[in-house]
């Protein structure tokens, strides 16, 4: 029997990054996420930050051992065609998503961040 007192929240993926400027350009400028918070143990040490958009949150980490480049994150979207239109209209030279296609989670598309992590956006029915 599972106790109602033990509630689990949605997981938050930790993605490895190697360049804060490139990460913020991709996640904030291109994808429309906002920086919720940043943490460094000291000013010259690696960044650990959270970015989010709507209910989707992602942790970005420069710390050795956090995340693995090439990770895939599946993100549910309310209107996949509206998101695709928004991203396709942006002048970002490093990602140009193809049109949404039917997939196992519903219609969707994917983009790859500058560090090899894949974000799969899909509209589940």
Buried (B, 14 or more C-beta within 10 A) or exposed (E): EEEEEEEEEEEEBBBBBEEBEBBBBBBBEBBBBEBEEEEEEEEEEBBBBBBBBEEBBBBBBBBEEBBEEEBEBBBBBEEBEEBBEEBEEEEBEEBEBEEBEEBEBBBBBBBBBBBEBEBBBBBEE
